[in-house]
Structure formats: structure tokens, C-alpha cells
Amino acid sequence: MDLTHPGIGRGSSLHGLDHCTPTQRALRALIAMGVFNDGYRGAPPRGWGAHRLIVYGFHLSPRYDDLVIFTDSPDNVARCFASWRAKRPAFPGWRAVCVTTHVRLVHLPTGAVLGVEAVDSDRRRSQCASPCPGSRHAKYMATDAPLTEEEDTELGAVPPMSASASMLLAGLFARMTLTAADGSWATGGWFSCPPEVSARRSFVPETGRVLWGSHDRWSLSWGGFPDAEFVAAALTDPHVGLAGAAAHDDGRAIVVRYGTASLTLAEDFRVSPPISLSTTPD
């Protein structure tokens, strides 16, 4: 599997992708809302700009109390989350700790942190807790800037999710860049399929993505790569899956269940069930 070693849970023989603090889990579920909504079909978090992440080559390192994105374009990836100070904040709640050859962000509502680093960066610097020498973070909103009214409104529009759903959506995001060792499936950053993996569909950007639901019931619809079977495999794989998650193909879509929550996966909008933007339980 394509895993980064620091993601391994401390004192655990497991892969560590889901071993994190409650604040990190809440952040990852929220990031999923931003990343998996795009295009005119997308739910309101499409306006946050996080969906642009998939156009960059990146790898995720989910850690116990940290999340790091390694990429060749750290500045561009960081701006998928934190906006320039002079512009309207997009993904609500991000503030910059430091911005040098790497970017360190804190999410005020959850208190969780995110690092964006170049693939060849010195990882020792990723643990910084104050502006590094030469930091140019003044262009971003700083940690002493409180949430704006607009950010409060954006966050208030996010549907409530159960504990099981939060775990499931956080796990979905954490598995965005995996490839099975035997080449049977890949998620490929939701953009391109690795050459060693055979997929039924190629990427179809114009179809967009929709992740929406409330409480225990969620749906994810998109066009093209990755195959729905691949996404389900990533979540239920015996080696790197979410422990306790199981998938069922009902003939129209694949449903992944974890605890009390369900996530319906439908990669073709022509067969996907309509998604209601209501935030009340079904």
C-alpha cells in the first residue's frame, strides 16, 4: 500500500489511517465535505475551493494528532484550504501558523492542524508551532483572527453527522491516494488511475462530485474514476480498510456501512439516486 510511515498509530500494529484524535477526525470529515463537492451538481461546500485538491499530485500522511499533505505544489495546495487575507475566506475556519517552504494551518472550529509540504521537504520542520524564520504568513489570516460571520454561516450550513458517519467520511478522505499492493484497486487522488491498475472508467471532470446527507445516511456521486468498487475496496480492505466497515452492491450502487452509518457510492450520475440537500433526517 502507498502509506506514509508517520501515519502508523502509536503502539499499534494497525495501519493508523483511522487512529487519531477526535478533533482530527472531525476535521477530516469536514475536509471530505469540501473535497467531494464540485461543479454545479455539488452541495454548498463546493464553494470552499477544496475540490481543487485533486488536480495536484499529492499523498496523505494521516497522523494521530496531525495531517500532512505532501505535494510538488505546496503553495497551490495550501490555497485550496486557506485563502489570502485580502480575499473572501473560502474553506471556513483556516488560519496560518507559518508559511515558508511548507505551510502549517490550524482550523479554528475543530482545533486540528494541517501541514502542506513539498515532497522533498525536511520533515523535522513540519512540527513547528510558531512562525518559522522567514515566514510569509502575513498574507493569510493569522491565528488571532476570530471566525467571521460569513465563516460561521458556512459552517452552520454543514449537515449534522453521527459519530459513525464522521468516522466513515474521515476514512473516505484519508484513503484518497491509496493503491492496492496487488493492483486490484486504487483511488489515485480521484484524478488518474495508476498504470498498474485496470479501471473501467477514466476521469470525467465535467460531471462534478456530490457528497451530502445527514446524521447516519450519506451519498456520494461522481463521474468516472475511481470505480465505485475501488472506493468500497479502500474502505473495507482487510489490510487498510476501516475496521468494521462492510460493502453491499444493491445492483444500482454500492453501499458501505460502518456502525450505524451508511454511505451510498454511485460513480455514474445517470444511475445515482437523487440527493436531497435537506439537513433533516430521512
N, C-alpha and C positions, 0 to 999 in steps of 0.2 A: 504494500500500500504506500501511497505517497503521503507520508506523515512526517511532521517535524518533531524531532525528539523532545523539545521542551513541553510539548503538549501532553506528554505522558503524566498521568495522575501520580502524585507523590505517594510513595509506599504502596503502589498498586501495580498489579500485573496486567491491567487493562490498558486499552489504547488511550484513554484520557480525554477523548473528544467531548464527553459529557460531564466530566468531573470538574466542576467549577463552583464558584461562589454563587449564591442566589442573585447578587447584583449582576454578575457576568451573564447568567442565564437570561435574566430579564433584558439585558442589552442585546444579546444575540437574537432573541425572539423579535425585538423591535427592529434590529437591522434587517432581519428577514422580511419584515413588512415593507421596508424601503427598497431592498434589492429585488424582491419578487413582485413588484408592481411597476408596470411600464406601459407606455402607449395609451391611446385613447380608451382602451378597454380597462386599463388598470384602475385599481381603487385609489382613493385620495393620496396615499403615501407616494404615488408616482411622482408627485411634485417635489419630493425631497431631494431628488437627484442621485440617490444611492444606486439606482438601477444602472447607472453608467459604469459601475464597477466591472461588469462582465466584459467590457471591451478592452480591458487591460489584462495582460498576463500577470497572474498572481498566485500565491499559495498562502494558505491559512495556517497559523500556529495557535490553536486554542489552548490556553494555559489555565491553571487553576484560578488565578485572580488577574488575568491579563488576556489580551487578544492581540495578535500581531499579524499584519498583512505584509508579506514580502513581495516586492514588485520591482520592475525596472523603471516604473514611473511613480515614485512616492509622492511627489507634489500633486500630480493629477489625481491619484487615488485618494489622497487626503481631502481634496476638494469635492469628492463625491459625498463627503460627510460634513466637513466644516467649511462654511462659506467665508469669503473675505469680509472683513469688518464693514466695509462700505456698502455691501450688498445685502439684500434680504436674506436672512438665515433660511436655509433650505431644510436639512435634516435637523429637527428641533433639539436643542439642548447641548450641542457640542461646544467645547471651549478648548483652546490650545494651551498646553503646558510649555512645550518647546517645539521649535521648527528649525532644524539645521539640515544635516544630510538625512535625517529621519524626522518624523512628525509624531508627537505624543499628544493625544487628545483625552479629555475626560468628559464624560456625559453627565451633566449635572443632575437630571432627574433620577438616574439609577445609581450614580456614583461610580460606575465602572469605567475602565480605561481601555484605550485602543492605541496601538502603535502601528505606524506605517513606515516600513524601512526598505531601503534598497537591498536587492538580493545579496550583494556583496558587502553589506554593512557590518560594522563591529557591533555585535550583539550586546556587549557589555554596556553600551550607551543606551540601550533600549529600556533600562531600568531607571532612567533619570526621573526625578520627582520635582525638579525645579528647572527653570530655563537653562539650557546649556550655554557655555560661552559662544557668543556669536549668533545666538538665536534671533530669528527674524519674525518671531511670532506676533509682533505688533500688528501685522496685517489681519490677523484673526481675532475674533472675540476672545478676551482673556478670561481666566477663571474667576476674576472678581466681578464679571458682568452677570447680573442675575438673569433669570429667564424673562424673555419679553412676553408681552400679552399675546403676540402672534404665535410664539412658540407654545405657550400654554394652550391656546386654541387648537393648534395642530395635534398636540399630544392628547388632548381631551377627545379628539375625534377617533382615536385608535380604539377598536372594539375591545371589550374585556375578554381576557382569555383565562382559562382554568390553569391550574398548576401543570396538569398533564399536557395541555396544549402548548404552554410555554416551553416545556421540555422538548416537545416534538418539533416546534418551529425553530428553536435554538439548534437542535440537532440537524435540521434541514440545512441551515446556514453553515454550520460547522463542517458539513460534508460537501461543500460546493466544488472542491478541487481534488477529489479522490479518483484513483484508478485501481481497479482490482488487479491483484498480482497475476491472475491467470488471464487477464484481458477480457473477462466476460462482461464487464460493465465499467462505465466511467461517468463522472459528472462534468469533468473538463471545464470547470468555471462557467458552465452553462453557455459556452460560446462555440467551442470546437472540440471535436472528438479526437482523442489521441490516435495515431496511426495504427497502434496495435489492437485497437478495439473496433469491432464491427457494429455500427449503429444503423437502425432503419431509416433515420431521418437526419438531415443536416440542419444547421441553424437557420431559423426563419425570423429575422429581426422585426419585420413589419407586423407580426401578429401580436407582439407585446406579451405581457405576463400579468396575471391577476392572482393575488393571494388575499383571501378575505374570509370572514366567518365571525364567530363569536363564541365565547365560552368553550365548549368542547367540540364544536363542529366547524371544520375549516375546509376550504377547497383551494387548490392551486391549478390554474390552467395556463398553458403556454403553447407556442407553436414550434415544432422541430426539436432539435437536440437539446437536452438529453432525452432518450426514450423514457417513458414513464416507468418501464420495467427497471431501468438503470437507477432512477431516483429511489424507487422502492427497495431495490437491492442495497443501495448505500445505507438506507435507514434500517434495514433488517439483516444485513450481512452477519454471519456468525462470528466474524473476527473484528469488524469495525462498526457494526450496527449499534443502534440504540437498544440497550438491553431491555427485553420485554416487548419490543415492537414487533408487529406481525402484519403481513400484507395479504390482501384478498382481491382477486380480479373478478369484478361482477359482470364482465362482458362489455361494459361501456367505459369503465375507468377502474383504476386500481385504488383501493382504499387501504391506507396504512393506519393501524390502530396502536395507540400506546396509552396504557392506563384507561382513563375514561374518555380520552380524546380520539378523534378520527381526522385524518387528512386525506381528502379525495384528490387523486392525481389524474389529470386529463390533459395530455400534451397536444390534443387537436381541438381547436375551438369549435369545430363543426360537430363534434360529438360530446363536448363537455356540457354538463348541466349548467343552466343559468345561475350566476352568482348574485345573490341579493346583497346590497350594500347596507342592509339593516344591521344595527348593532345589538338587536334583541335576540334572545334565544329562539330557535325554531320550535 
